[in-house]
């Protein structure tokens, strides 16, 4: 029953009758509102579990009956056996057998779902109990009074415990299929009693491969109810206990709209249960309408980032790209290739892929022609550092928008490759940006990184220089220059995730630089979607910073990858700490706190870093000096020029 008073301080009670579950008292503070509102206090009070008491009494009674029948049969049904002196051993048998039943979980089983695992528990408890009963009878000098009876006792007890459960199951199911079939369906618990869970259970009923034994859901109003004739049992934090009680084989997570923080919590309970678990994918364009058993998949690291899902305004994004020629530099890389895939779905007039790697260009071209065959696609094998190649591509295809994703990005590697880093990341950006202005390109979107903030690495300093140049050029041209800055991308080339997976596949160890090191993480599709959203919002000169959520500890990332591989951190796969590498920070930043002020935009996941003006003449002179130093391979002058352009760049060693 549910009742709520009308006064400002009300008490409600959800009585979960017949469910064997706690009674829920909810205290509502303030005006009357939904019992799940934020101003409520819920208290769970114990409720007697009469069904379990009945099961215990039944089993103990059957112990006495089995002992009596064994004695009766052994002595040819002699009437003298009904006398107390011949039955005095039975209380001892019951006393010894009861804790054995409890140890093997016989009282935790639900008769309606009784099957082969329950029969195995009965056999184990009966055989072990018989051994203890024989020992107890010998100690109390009863064994001589019941010779041979212990051979019959386990047979009768197994039958008396198993047959009532079988008959009750048959009465409920009207079928022997689930009980005796050697290919019995796998016993499943479903987390989430919403629409997705209901669809999964409906599929299971049709398929026959899985047997849903119950739902777990954190909404107390659902407890005691049924979805597709399957009971909603209790809350998700009771998962390990329910897995043991019901003999569960698999756990299905039917919570596609859960936040990543919620998924982290749910996965922890699944791991604690020790059983395999699968999840439904996150909502796609078609929502939940097509979800089925076939969509179940292993939980991925992307499900555990701890951030809310990103909502985009696809109408604005499509309006900005539809019918336009779009060029992506570095289009064969991790970010560039995903940008190409997403842009191809937005009906551009043409998509131009500019890429230096022949193999990467071949792969992205092949992929796009399969998934978006209707998109006019042009591939250019070229280098952003080659002015002839760049200008030829822009004059031939006349792009309206350029997404500049071509860059070197491996931090430790670039520490000793300063010429290559500067030549590609700074001078290559300058070449492409100036060509965009010369060919009247409408917008130039540069992909940057959080390592450009207070850079401690050569890579970060070069990306900061590229940001400065694009901002300065924006004030001197009709092309809109927009910068998008974000942190690490899961699964991108050279990132830590592929490395960890390789190390796990080899049996470890997994190498982490420091126990306290943290990084911001985002999936490749999320990063690319927010790049497209920022491009649609920018008027020119902005540095958009993507909301990366809460930084994640790298050792947590390593632990989760090990667990998702079905292994135990520290036991199956070791984690060892190697120390920070050259140019690495312990913690990354998204803003230069002293120089940049953060402001919000109309999109909740995109922030704006205030513009830091640069002197164009000084910038131009320094870039020319860098060009000359690169031509002469003068690394001392290159590092000096880098320090001049980015004064906050620290940890620089001048050779």
BADREN-744763 format. One line per 4 residues: number of its first residue (from 1); their letters; for each residue x, z, y of C-alpha. Coordinates in nm, 2 decimals. Each point is the difference from the previous one (the first is absolute). Layout:
NUM> a> X:Z:Y | ... .
// end
This chain:
1> xxxx> 0.00:0.00:0.00 | 0.11:-0.05:0.36 | -0.13:0.20:0.29 | 0.12:0.04:0.36 .
5> xxxx> -0.15:0.23:0.26 | -0.06:-0.12:0.35 | 0.19:0.27:0.18 | 0.35:-0.07:0.14 .
9> xxxx> 0.16:0.19:-0.29 | -0.13:-0.13:-0.33 | 0.09:0.03:-0.37 | -0.06:-0.27:-0.26 .
13> xxxx> 0.03:0.02:-0.37 | 0.06:-0.29:-0.24 | -0.10:0.12:-0.35 | 0.15:-0.23:-0.26 .
17> xxxx> -0.25:0.10:-0.27 | 0.09:-0.10:-0.36 | 0.34:-0.13:0.10 | 0.20:0.30:-0.09 .
21> xxxx> 0.16:-0.02:0.34 | 0.05:0.24:0.29 | -0.28:0.08:0.25 | 0.09:-0.12:0.35 .
25> xxxx> -0.09:0.21:0.30 | 0.05:-0.18:0.34 | 0.00:0.19:0.33 | -0.08:-0.23:0.30 .
29> xxxx> 0.13:0.11:0.34 | -0.19:-0.12:0.30 | -0.29:-0.24:0.01 | -0.16:-0.12:-0.32 .
33> xxxx> 0.19:-0.30:-0.14 | 0.10:-0.16:-0.33 | 0.15:0.25:-0.24 | 0.32:-0.21:-0.01 .
37> xxxx> 0.05:0.01:0.37 | 0.32:0.12:0.15 | -0.15:0.34:0.11 | -0.08:0.13:-0.35 .
41> xxxx> 0.16:0.24:-0.24 | -0.05:-0.05:-0.37 | 0.04:0.28:-0.25 | -0.01:-0.07:-0.37 .
45> xxxx> -0.14:0.29:-0.20 | 0.04:0.02:-0.38 | -0.31:-0.09:-0.20 | -0.03:0.12:-0.37 .
49> xxxx> 0.06:-0.29:-0.24 | -0.27:0.07:-0.26 | 0.07:-0.32:-0.18 | 0.36:0.10:-0.08 .
53> xxxx> -0.11:0.35:-0.10 | -0.25:-0.17:-0.25 | 0.28:-0.22:-0.14 | 0.23:0.31:-0.05 .
57> xxxx> -0.27:0.20:-0.17 | -0.09:-0.30:-0.22 | 0.36:-0.05:-0.11 | 0.06:0.37:-0.07 .
61> xxxx> -0.32:0.01:-0.20 | 0.11:-0.30:-0.20 | 0.33:0.18:-0.08 | -0.20:0.28:-0.16 .
65> xxxx> -0.23:-0.24:-0.18 | 0.29:-0.20:-0.13 | 0.17:0.31:-0.14 | -0.32:0.12:-0.16 .
69> xxxx> -0.07:-0.34:-0.16 | 0.36:-0.02:-0.13 | -0.04:0.34:-0.16 | -0.35:-0.09:-0.14 .
73> xxxx> 0.12:-0.33:-0.15 | 0.32:0.16:-0.14 | -0.20:0.27:-0.19 | -0.28:-0.22:-0.12 .
77> xxxx> -0.27:0.12:0.25 | 0.01:0.36:-0.13 | -0.26:0.22:0.17 | 0.25:0.28:0.01 .
81> xxxx> 0.19:-0.19:0.27 | -0.27:0.08:0.25 | 0.11:0.37:0.00 | 0.20:0.12:0.31 .
85> xxxx> 0.31:0.10:-0.19 | 0.04:-0.36:-0.11 | -0.06:-0.14:0.35 | 0.21:0.24:0.20 .
89> xxxx> 0.29:-0.25:0.03 | -0.22:-0.24:0.21 | 0.04:0.19:0.34 | 0.38:-0.03:-0.05 .
93> xxxx> -0.03:-0.37:-0.06 | -0.20:-0.05:0.32 | 0.24:0.21:0.20 | 0.30:-0.20:-0.11 .
97> xxxx> -0.17:-0.34:0.02 | -0.14:0.04:0.35 | 0.33:-0.01:0.20 | 0.11:-0.30:-0.21 .
101> xxxx> -0.31:-0.19:0.11 | 0.07:0.09:0.36 | 0.37:-0.11:-0.03 | -0.09:-0.35:-0.13 .
105> xxxx> -0.27:-0.05:0.27 | -0.30:-0.01:-0.24 | -0.22:0.16:0.27 | 0.10:-0.25:0.26 .
109> xxxx> -0.15:-0.30:-0.17 | -0.34:-0.14:0.10 | -0.21:-0.06:-0.31 | -0.16:-0.31:0.14 .
113> xxxx> 0.34:-0.17:0.01 | 0.12:0.13:-0.34 | 0.22:-0.25:-0.18 | 0.33:-0.04:-0.20 .
117> xxxx> 0.21:0.21:0.25 | -0.25:0.29:-0.04 | 0.01:-0.03:-0.38 | 0.38:0.02:0.02 .
121> xxxx> -0.02:0.32:0.20 | -0.24:0.15:-0.25 | 0.24:-0.09:-0.29 | 0.30:0.15:0.18 .
125> xxxx> -0.18:0.32:0.09 | -0.15:0.05:-0.35 | 0.32:-0.06:-0.19 | 0.21:0.22:0.23 .
129> xxxx> -0.27:0.27:0.01 | -0.02:0.00:-0.38 | 0.37:0.08:-0.02 | -0.04:0.29:0.25 .
133> xxxx> -0.31:0.12:-0.18 | 0.19:0.01:-0.33 | 0.28:0.19:0.16 | -0.25:0.25:0.16 .
137> xxxx> -0.18:0.05:-0.34 | 0.33:0.07:-0.17 | 0.10:0.25:0.27 | -0.33:0.19:-0.02 .
141> xxxx> -0.01:-0.02:-0.38 | -0.31:-0.22:-0.02 | 0.17:-0.30:-0.17 | -0.05:0.14:-0.35 .
145> xxxx> -0.38:0.03:0.06 | -0.04:-0.37:0.09 | 0.23:-0.20:-0.24 | -0.04:-0.37:0.04 .
149> xxxx> -0.25:0.03:0.28 | 0.26:-0.12:0.26 | 0.01:-0.34:-0.17 | -0.37:-0.06:0.06 .
153> xxxx> -0.02:0.17:0.34 | 0.17:-0.28:0.21 | -0.21:-0.27:-0.17 | -0.33:0.18:0.08 .
157> xxxx> 0.12:0.09:0.36 | 0.11:-0.36:0.08 | -0.34:-0.12:-0.11 | -0.20:0.27:0.18 .
161> xxxx> 0.19:-0.06:0.33 | 0.01:-0.38:-0.02 | -0.35:-0.09:-0.13 | -0.20:0.17:0.28 .
165> xxxx> 0.21:-0.18:0.26 | -0.04:-0.33:-0.18 | -0.38:0.04:-0.03 | -0.03:0.10:0.37 .
169> xxxx> 0.20:-0.31:0.10 | -0.21:-0.22:-0.22 | -0.31:0.15:0.15 | 0.13:-0.08:0.35 .
173> xxxx> 0.15:-0.34:-0.06 | -0.21:-0.12:-0.29 | 0.31:-0.18:-0.14 | 0.30:0.07:-0.22 .
177> xxxx> 0.20:-0.26:0.19 | 0.18:0.24:0.24 | 0.05:0.27:-0.27 | 0.13:-0.17:-0.31 .
181> xxxx> 0.14:-0.34:0.13 | 0.37:-0.02:-0.08 | 0.03:-0.20:0.32 | -0.18:0.26:0.21 .
185> xxxx> -0.01:-0.07:0.37 | 0.24:0.17:0.23 | -0.13:0.31:0.16 | 0.00:-0.03:0.38 .
189> xxxx> -0.05:0.22:0.30 | -0.10:-0.18:0.32 | 0.12:0.14:0.34 | -0.26:-0.08:0.26 .
193> xxxx> -0.38:-0.01:-0.06 | -0.07:-0.25:0.27 | -0.09:-0.37:-0.02 | 0.33:-0.11:-0.15 .
197> xxxx> -0.02:0.27:-0.27 | -0.35:-0.10:-0.08 | 0.10:-0.36:-0.04 | 0.29:0.10:-0.23 .
201> xxxx> -0.22:0.21:-0.22 | -0.26:-0.28:-0.02 | 0.28:-0.23:-0.12 | 0.12:0.25:-0.25 .
205> xxxx> -0.34:0.03:-0.15 | -0.02:-0.38:-0.04 | 0.36:-0.04:-0.12 | 0.02:0.27:-0.27 .
209> xxxx> 0.38:0.04:0.02 | -0.02:0.31:0.21 | -0.23:0.31:-0.02 | -0.06:0.17:0.34 .
213> xxxx> -0.03:0.37:-0.06 | -0.06:0.11:0.36 | 0.07:-0.04:0.37 | 0.21:0.23:0.22 .
217> xxxx> -0.09:0.00:0.37 | 0.08:0.23:0.29 | -0.36:-0.03:0.14 | -0.17:0.32:-0.13 .
221> xxxx> -0.34:-0.15:0.06 | 0.06:-0.24:-0.29 | 0.10:0.26:-0.25 | -0.25:0.04:-0.29 .
225> xxxx> -0.14:-0.34:0.07 | 0.04:-0.32:-0.20 | 0.12:-0.35:0.08 | -0.09:-0.27:-0.26 .
229> xxxx> -0.09:0.30:-0.23 | 0.35:0.14:0.03 | 0.03:0.36:0.15 | 0.18:0.08:0.32 .
233> xxxx> 0.19:0.30:-0.13 | 0.21:0.17:0.27 | 0.26:-0.06:0.27 | 0.31:-0.21:-0.04 .
237> xxxx> 0.24:0.29:0.01 | -0.14:0.10:-0.34 | 0.13:-0.32:-0.16 | 0.28:0.15:-0.22 .
241> xxxx> -0.24:0.26:-0.14 | -0.28:-0.26:-0.06 | 0.25:-0.24:-0.17 | 0.08:0.28:-0.25 .
245> xxxx> -0.36:0.11:-0.05 | -0.14:-0.35:-0.07 | 0.30:-0.15:-0.18 | 0.04:-0.27:0.26 .
249> xxxx> 0.22:-0.31:-0.07 | -0.01:-0.17:0.34 | -0.09:0.08:0.36 | -0.15:-0.27:0.23 .
253> xxxx> 0.02:0.05:0.37 | -0.31:-0.16:0.16 | 0.08:0.08:0.36 | 0.10:-0.33:0.16 .
257> xxxx> -0.08:0.12:0.35 | 0.20:0.32:-0.02 | 0.27:0.06:0.25 | 0.36:0.00:-0.12 .
261> xxxx> 0.02:0.37:0.06 | -0.30:0.05:-0.23 | 0.16:-0.23:-0.26 | 0.32:0.20:0.01 .
265> xxxx> -0.20:0.31:-0.09 | -0.20:-0.17:-0.27 | 0.32:-0.15:-0.16 | 0.16:0.34:-0.01 .
269> xxxx> -0.30:0.13:-0.20 | 0.02:-0.31:-0.23 | 0.37:0.06:-0.06 | -0.06:0.37:-0.07 .
273> xxxx> -0.26:-0.10:-0.27 | 0.27:-0.19:-0.19 | -0.24:-0.29:-0.08 | 0.03:-0.37:0.10 .
277> xxxx> -0.20:-0.09:0.32 | -0.11:-0.32:0.17 | -0.16:-0.07:0.33 | -0.22:-0.25:0.17 .
281> xxxx> 0.16:-0.21:0.27 | -0.07:0.06:0.37 | -0.30:-0.17:0.15 | 0.06:-0.37:0.07 .
285> xxxx> -0.20:-0.25:0.20 | -0.28:0.01:-0.26 | -0.02:0.38:0.01 | -0.11:0.17:-0.32 .
289> xxxx> -0.24:-0.27:-0.11 | 0.22:-0.14:-0.28 | 0.19:0.30:-0.13 | 0.00:0.04:-0.37 .
293> xxxx> 0.22:0.13:-0.29 | 0.21:-0.31:0.03 | 0.11:0.11:0.35 | 0.15:0.33:-0.12 .
297> xxxx> 0.38:0.01:0.06 | 0.29:0.24:0.00 | 0.03:0.22:0.31 | 0.26:-0.16:0.22 .
301> xxxx> 0.23:0.16:0.26 | -0.20:-0.18:0.27 | -0.30:0.23:-0.09 | 0.21:0.31:0.09 .
305> xxxx> 0.13:-0.06:0.35 | -0.22:0.27:0.16 | -0.16:-0.22:0.27 | -0.35:-0.11:0.07 .
309> xxxx> -0.09:-0.36:-0.07 | 0.04:-0.25:0.28 | -0.30:-0.17:0.15 | 0.07:-0.33:0.17 .
313> xxxx> -0.20:-0.21:0.23 | 0.03:-0.32:-0.19 | -0.23:-0.19:0.23 | 0.25:0.05:0.29 .
317> xxxx> 0.30:-0.08:-0.22 | -0.16:-0.32:-0.13 | -0.11:-0.11:0.34 | 0.37:0.03:0.12 .
321> xxxx> 0.13:-0.21:-0.29 | -0.27:-0.23:-0.12 | 0.06:-0.36:0.10 | 0.36:0.07:0.12 .
325> xxxx> 0.34:-0.10:-0.13 | 0.18:0.31:-0.11 | 0.37:0.03:-0.08 | 0.16:0.28:-0.20 .
329> xxxx> 0.38:0.04:0.01 | 0.14:0.17:-0.31 | -0.32:-0.11:-0.17 | 0.16:0.04:-0.35 .
333> xxxx> 0.08:0.37:0.04 | -0.23:0.29:-0.10 | -0.17:0.04:0.34 | 0.01:-0.37:0.09 .
337> xxxx> -0.15:-0.11:-0.33 | -0.29:0.24:0.02 | -0.06:-0.10:0.37 | -0.02:-0.36:-0.12 .
341> xxxx> -0.25:0.09:-0.27 | -0.22:0.19:0.24 | 0.03:-0.27:0.27 | -0.09:-0.27:-0.25 .
345> xxxx> -0.34:0.17:-0.06 | -0.08:-0.01:0.37 | -0.05:-0.38:0.02 | 0.30:-0.09:0.23 .
349> xxxx> 0.04:-0.37:0.10 | 0.34:0.01:-0.18 | 0.24:0.26:-0.13 | 0.38:-0.06:0.05 .
353> xxxx> 0.24:0.20:-0.22 | 0.35:0.02:0.14 | 0.24:0.15:-0.26 | 0.37:0.00:-0.07 .
357> xxxx> -0.01:0.07:-0.37 | -0.09:-0.31:-0.21 | -0.13:0.20:-0.29 | -0.21:0.23:0.22 .
361> xxxx> -0.14:-0.30:0.18 | -0.09:-0.17:-0.34 | -0.17:0.32:-0.13 | -0.22:0.06:0.31 .
365> xxxx> -0.09:-0.37:0.02 | -0.10:0.00:-0.37 | -0.21:0.32:0.04 | -0.18:-0.12:0.31 .
369> xxxx> -0.09:-0.34:-0.14 | -0.16:0.19:-0.29 | -0.20:0.26:0.19 | -0.08:-0.21:0.32 .
373> xxxx> 0.02:-0.37:-0.09 | -0.22:-0.09:0.29 | 0.25:0.13:0.26 | 0.23:-0.27:0.15 .
377> xxxx> 0.34:0.14:-0.09 | 0.35:-0.11:0.13 | 0.32:0.15:-0.12 | 0.33:-0.01:0.20 .
381> xxxx> 0.33:0.09:-0.16 | 0.19:0.13:0.30 | 0.18:0.29:0.17 | -0.12:0.18:0.32 .
385> xxxx> 0.37:0.00:0.10 | 0.01:-0.38:0.00 | -0.13:-0.13:0.33 | -0.04:-0.35:-0.12 .
389> xxxx> -0.20:0.10:-0.31 | -0.22:0.23:0.21 | -0.07:-0.25:0.28 | -0.07:-0.28:-0.25 .
393> xxxx> -0.26:0.21:-0.18 | -0.17:0.10:0.33 | 0.00:-0.34:0.15 | -0.14:-0.15:-0.32 .
397> xxxx> -0.28:0.25:-0.07 | -0.07:0.15:0.35 | -0.11:0.35:-0.13 | -0.24:0.19:0.22 .
401> xxxx> 0.11:0.34:-0.15 | 0.33:0.10:-0.15 | 0.04:0.31:-0.22 | 0.37:0.08:-0.01 .
405> xxxx> 0.07:0.19:-0.33 | 0.35:-0.14:-0.07 | 0.26:0.28:0.01 | 0.27:0.18:-0.19 .
409> xxxx> -0.12:0.35:-0.07 | 0.21:0.18:-0.26 | 0.14:0.30:0.19 | 0.31:0.11:-0.19 .
413> xxxx> 0.11:-0.36:-0.08 | -0.02:-0.11:0.37 | 0.21:0.30:0.12 | 0.32:-0.20:-0.08 .
417> xxxx> -0.15:-0.34:0.06 | -0.05:0.03:0.38 | 0.07:-0.36:0.08 | -0.26:-0.13:-0.25 .
421> xxxx> -0.26:0.26:0.11 | 0.04:-0.08:0.37 | 0.02:-0.38:-0.06 | -0.32:0.00:-0.20 .
425> xxxx> -0.22:0.28:0.14 | 0.09:-0.04:0.37 | 0.13:-0.35:0.06 | -0.24:-0.15:-0.25 .
429> xxxx> -0.29:0.17:0.17 | 0.13:-0.13:0.34 | 0.02:-0.36:-0.14 | -0.35:0.00:-0.14 .
433> xxxx> -0.15:0.18:0.30 | 0.15:-0.24:0.26 | -0.11:-0.29:-0.21 | -0.35:0.14:0.00 .
437> xxxx> 0.00:0.01:0.38 | 0.15:-0.35:0.02 | -0.27:-0.15:-0.22 | -0.29:0.19:0.17 .
441> xxxx> -0.09:0.22:-0.29 | -0.29:0.23:0.08 | 0.11:0.32:-0.17 | 0.32:0.13:-0.16 .
445> xxxx> -0.05:0.31:-0.23 | 0.32:0.18:-0.10 | 0.00:0.22:-0.30 | 0.21:0.31:0.07 .
449> xxxx> 0.08:0.33:-0.17 | 0.00:0.38:0.07 | 0.37:-0.02:-0.05 | 0.02:-0.15:0.35 .
453> xxxx> -0.09:0.34:0.15 | 0.31:0.21:0.08 | 0.19:-0.22:-0.24 | 0.28:0.15:-0.21 .
457> xxxx> 0.06:-0.33:-0.19 | 0.12:-0.34:0.09 | -0.32:-0.15:-0.14 | -0.21:0.23:0.22 .
461> xxxx> 0.20:-0.08:0.31 | -0.03:-0.37:-0.05 | -0.38:0.02:-0.04 | -0.01:0.21:0.32 .
465> xxxx> 0.19:-0.27:0.19 | -0.24:-0.26:-0.13 | -0.29:0.21:0.13 | 0.17:0.03:0.34 .
469> xxxx> 0.06:-0.38:0.02 | -0.36:-0.09:-0.09 | -0.14:0.25:0.26 | 0.22:-0.14:0.27 .
473> xxxx> -0.07:-0.36:-0.09 | -0.38:0.07:0.02 | 0.03:0.06:0.38 | 0.17:-0.34:0.05 .
477> xxxx> -0.22:-0.23:-0.20 | -0.36:-0.10:-0.08 | 0.05:0.09:-0.37 | -0.14:0.33:-0.10 .
481> xxxx> 0.27:0.21:-0.17 | -0.14:0.28:-0.22 | 0.20:0.24:-0.21 | -0.14:0.19:-0.30 .
485> xxxx> 0.20:0.30:-0.13 | -0.05:0.18:-0.33 | 0.18:0.19:-0.27 | 0.09:-0.07:-0.36 .
489> xxxx> -0.21:-0.23:-0.21 | -0.07:0.08:-0.36 | 0.13:-0.26:-0.24 | 0.18:-0.22:0.26 .
493> xxxx> 0.33:-0.16:-0.10 | 0.28:0.25:0.03 | -0.24:0.30:0.03 | 0.04:0.32:-0.20 .
497> xxxx> -0.30:-0.06:-0.23 | 0.14:-0.29:-0.19 | 0.33:0.18:-0.03 | -0.17:0.32:-0.14 .
501> xxxx> -0.20:-0.21:-0.25 | 0.32:-0.17:-0.13 | 0.17:0.34:-0.04 | -0.31:0.14:-0.18 .
505> xxxx> -0.01:-0.30:-0.23 | 0.37:0.06:-0.09 | -0.07:0.37:-0.08 | 0.13:0.14:0.32 .
509> xxxx> 0.13:0.17:0.19 | -0.20:-0.07:0.32 | 0.23:0.03:0.30 | -0.13:0.16:0.32 .
513> xxxx> 0.23:0.04:0.30 | -0.12:0.34:0.11 | -0.27:0.25:-0.12 | -0.16:0.02:0.35 .
517> xxxx> 0.02:-0.37:0.10 | -0.34:-0.14:0.11 | -0.13:-0.34:0.09 | -0.31:-0.16:0.13 .
521> xxxx> -0.16:-0.24:-0.26 | -0.26:-0.27:0.01 | -0.10:-0.26:-0.25 | 0.09:-0.37:0.07 .
525> xxxx> -0.36:-0.11:0.04 | -0.08:0.29:0.24 | 0.31:-0.08:0.21 | -0.09:-0.37:0.02 .
529> xxxx> -0.36:0.07:0.09 | 0.10:0.23:0.28 | 0.25:-0.26:0.12 | -0.28:-0.26:0.02 .
533> xxxx> -0.23:0.26:0.18 | 0.27:0.08:0.25 | 0.06:-0.37:0.07 | -0.37:-0.04:0.08 .
537> xxxx> 0.01:0.30:0.24 | 0.32:-0.08:0.19 | 0.02:-0.14:0.35 | 0.38:-0.02:0.00 .
541> xxxx> 0.28:0.25:0.04 | -0.14:0.27:-0.22 | 0.17:0.19:-0.28 | -0.28:0.08:-0.24 .
545> xxxx> 0.09:0.29:-0.24 | -0.20:0.02:-0.33 | -0.13:0.34:-0.10 | 0.19:0.07:-0.32 .
549> xxxx> -0.17:0.33:-0.07 | 0.20:0.29:-0.12 | 0.37:-0.05:-0.10 | 0.05:0.02:-0.38 .
553> xxxx> 0.29:0.18:-0.16 | 0.21:-0.25:-0.20 | 0.04:0.25:-0.29 | -0.39:0.02:-0.02 .
557> xxxx> 0.00:-0.38:-0.01 | 0.25:0.01:-0.29 | -0.19:0.26:-0.19 | -0.33:-0.19:0.03 .
561> xxxx> 0.16:-0.33:-0.12 | 0.15:0.19:-0.30 | -0.34:0.15:-0.09 | -0.18:-0.34:0.05 .
565> xxxx> 0.25:-0.14:-0.25 | -0.13:0.27:-0.25 | 0.31:0.22:0.02 | 0.07:0.35:0.12 .
569> xxxx> 0.24:0.05:0.30 | 0.29:0.22:-0.09 | -0.07:-0.03:-0.37 | -0.02:-0.36:-0.09 .
573> xxxx> 0.15:-0.14:0.32 | 0.24:0.19:0.22 | 0.01:-0.02:0.38 | 0.34:0.04:0.15 .
577> xxxx> 0.10:0.02:0.37 | 0.28:-0.22:0.13 | 0.02:0.09:0.37 | -0.10:-0.20:0.31 .
581> xxxx> 0.15:-0.35:0.01 | 0.17:-0.14:0.32 | -0.26:-0.06:0.27 | -0.28:0.19:-0.17 .
585> xxxx> -0.21:0.26:0.18 | -0.16:0.30:-0.17 | -0.33:-0.07:0.18 | -0.11:-0.32:0.17 .
589> xxxx> -0.19:-0.02:0.33 | -0.27:-0.24:0.13 | 0.06:0.06:0.37 | 0.29:0.06:0.23 .
593> xxxx> -0.13:0.34:0.12 | 0.21:0.01:0.32 | -0.05:-0.36:0.11 | -0.33:-0.11:-0.15 .
597> xxxx> -0.35:0.15:0.05 | -0.25:-0.04:-0.27 | -0.35:-0.11:0.09 | -0.30:-0.09:-0.22 .
601> xxxx> -0.16:-0.35:-0.03 | -0.35:-0.10:-0.10 | 0.12:0.00:-0.36 | 0.04:0.35:-0.15 .
605> xxxx> 0.30:-0.11:-0.21 | 0.20:-0.18:0.27 | 0.18:0.18:0.29 | 0.18:-0.13:0.30 .
609> xxxx> 0.35:0.09:0.11 | 0.05:-0.02:0.37 | 0.22:-0.29:0.14 | 0.36:0.08:0.08 .
613> xxxx> 0.11:-0.27:0.25 | 0.34:-0.16:-0.04 | 0.22:-0.18:0.26 | -0.02:-0.37:-0.09 .
617> xxxx> 0.33:-0.10:0.14 | 0.19:0.28:-0.17 | -0.18:-0.07:-0.32 | 0.08:-0.37:0.02 .
621> xxxx> 0.37:0.07:0.07 | 0.03:0.24:-0.29 | -0.17:-0.24:-0.24 | 0.23:-0.28:0.10 .
625> xxxx> 0.30:0.24:-0.06 | -0.15:0.08:-0.34 | -0.03:-0.37:-0.07 | 0.37:-0.05:0.08 .
629> xxxx> 0.11:0.30:-0.20 | -0.19:-0.13:-0.30 | 0.15:-0.34:0.04 | 0.35:0.16:0.00 .
633> xxxx> -0.10:0.25:-0.27 | 0.11:0.28:0.23 | -0.17:0.31:-0.15 | 0.14:0.24:0.25 .
637> xxxx> -0.17:-0.19:0.29 | -0.31:-0.05:-0.21 | -0.03:0.38:-0.05 | 0.08:0.06:0.37 .
641> xxxx> -0.27:-0.24:0.11 | -0.25:0.16:-0.24 | 0.08:0.34:0.15 | -0.05:-0.14:0.35 .
645> xxxx> -0.34:-0.15:-0.08 | -0.12:0.32:-0.18 | 0.16:0.30:0.16 | -0.19:0.24:-0.23 .
649> xxxx> 0.17:-0.16:-0.30 | 0.21:0.28:-0.15 | 0.23:0.03:-0.30 | 0.19:-0.31:0.10 .
653> xxx> 0.36:-0.04:-0.11 | 0.20:-0.25:0.21 | 0.26:-0.17:-0.21 .
// end
